[in-house]
């Protein structure tokens, strides 16, 4: 079964708001946080999750993820976790709190290096230790862990691509055994809605045809 995620773009790359002429009074409401709009789009489009990457010019991933789990209902929200930013124990406690309030919809996005592997293992040991998490948090499952550049995953830059082109990319990588797709997107939620409206149904229909053919 394939899973599809979006990777939020860098905040610094967001287009500036359209400026009105000086003789006009701007009565438009303040623009919504762009990450909120993108996360809601992924949730409504039926994607599996949202990845909040580490952005030196943007907000902190763990805190951003905490905000996004509040505005979504189904998608899992992954925060990029980097060793050295915080201890594994503190990150585990923070994450257990998010698991409690999100119904288990929180995950970690980590690198494929040795330091990240050791970080996750240490955090998991603390999580499972009877003397680790407070009782109110210990009953929740360890966060889902997505590993960047894993053999079964691929990142596809889909900003500006037509739905047919996105489906073609997915089909091409699926032929090599890829089952987890991370879409690099821009700041337009419409692109994400189009993936849910046109790309995912097309893939489902193709899968149904293959199953029927095999039978």
Order of alpha helices (4+ residues) and beta strands (2+ residues): beta-alpha-beta-alpha-beta-alpha-beta-alpha-alpha-beta-beta-alpha-beta-alpha-alpha
